[in-house]
Amino acid sequence: MHNDESFLRSIADNPADDSTRLLYAKWLEERGDSRANFLRVQHAFGKHLPKTSEYRDLCKKEQDLVRELDPSWVQRVRRYTTPEPCRNVAELVPELAPFATTTTRLHPHRAIRPLPTWMSKIGGRFLWPKSEPWPLCSVCNVDLAPVIQLQKKYVPNIEFPAGADLLQLFWCPDEEAHDCQPSAQVFLRKAASVTSPRLDGPDLSEFPRISDWQGFVPFECAVFPEQVIEFPLGDDLYSIAGEAEHSRIRQKLEKMDLGPTDDLVERFSSSHGPSNPQDLACYELGECPGTKVGGKLGFERNGLMFEHLVTFSTWEFDSASFRRWLAVEDQRLFATPGEPLTWTRLFQDSDFKPFQEVLGMQLGRTQSAHIYVCRKREPWRVISVVYD
């Protein structure tokens, strides 16, 4: 027997499956529910190119519907997608192609209402057995803060132990006690085995949130995993390719023939955008910024191999990278229907910060916290890297 929640859970379980959304739309239409229009519009976007009048009409209709509908419902049926790159850097610089990696972008968006405990999410309440106490920091003797919970099916680039399908990462909320390096622990379990979950959350009353920028406790965020290809262009490429090959690739990036550049005029004319092909590669064609799972180069320490698990970012995009890395669905909220999003429209005329500063954590000099794990130890050993 279908109901709203069963459809919403099916969509969460199969975010890329249009058949579930269309079935839900039909079910809503049979009940005279106008929410079906939103699902139909979302499906129709894939049939039209952005510069067509049909696409512009859909943008206008989408914006009108978003204003009318319950925002928490809209958040649960949305999906977020990365714009196509303006150039294929692996074709322009073939030497980069062997270094392509896959990362899972999480597209975090602050939860409008508390999310179900079973969902993949950042922050909020996690699925945890009533029979188990919340994990403690052995140094500070305080409850660890829930940071991220991920279902296995959403992150195929991360290998889970046999029988586990839910990954949960907690860390100590007292950042000063750990020199601003998150003291993290990873827990792996089978979600179906939690038949009697806790209804409360860890006690974080000693760490109240004073502002959007303080503390190691993230805002509760919905996540919308999407796999994308990225290319290391910085230290990781130097480590993989070696000094000589790294230098050759940089020289080729500097001299890339971008072909007709009419579509790049707004990028190159902005004082905040790329000024040359190499900058374009750095900001838009190379490594994905923002909060993501997997993709970065691992390292060895004390004879153990540590693999990249997840990167948390203060900023999901910046003034030079938003054209590529701000999701298509978010760009439509800021841009004139069917037109490219400009720097002026986003950063001067709009309230962009809820989309950029999503997690509400200031994460070191590079605005990122990288979590690495060694899967050869049980439980997984964890190393956190925040550059101050």
Secondary structure as UniProt FT lines:
FT   HELIX           4..13
FT   TURN            15..16
FT   HELIX           18..30
FT   TURN            31..32
FT   HELIX           35..44
FT   HELIX           45..47
FT   TURN            50..51
FT   HELIX           53..68
FT   HELIX           71..77
FT   HELIX           89..92
FT   HELIX           94..99
FT   STRAND          101..105
FT   STRAND          109..110
FT   TURN            117..118
FT   STRAND          121..122
FT   TURN            130..131
FT   TURN            138..140
FT   STRAND          145..151
FT   HELIX           152..154
FT   TURN            156..157
FT   TURN            162..163
FT   STRAND          166..171
FT   HELIX           176..178
FT   TURN            179..180
FT   STRAND          184..189
FT   HELIX           191..193
FT   TURN            205..206
FT   TURN            212..213
FT   STRAND          221..222
FT   STRAND          226..230
FT   HELIX           235..241
FT   HELIX           243..254
FT   HELIX           262..264
FT   HELIX           265..269
FT   TURN            271..272
FT   HELIX           277..280
FT   HELIX           281..285
FT   STRAND          292..293
FT   STRAND          299..301
FT   TURN            302..303
FT   STRAND          304..313
FT   TURN            319..321
FT   HELIX           322..325
FT   HELIX           328..334
FT   TURN            337..338
FT   HELIX           344..348
FT   HELIX           353..356
FT   TURN            364..367
FT   STRAND          368..374
FT   TURN            375..376
FT   STRAND          381..386
//
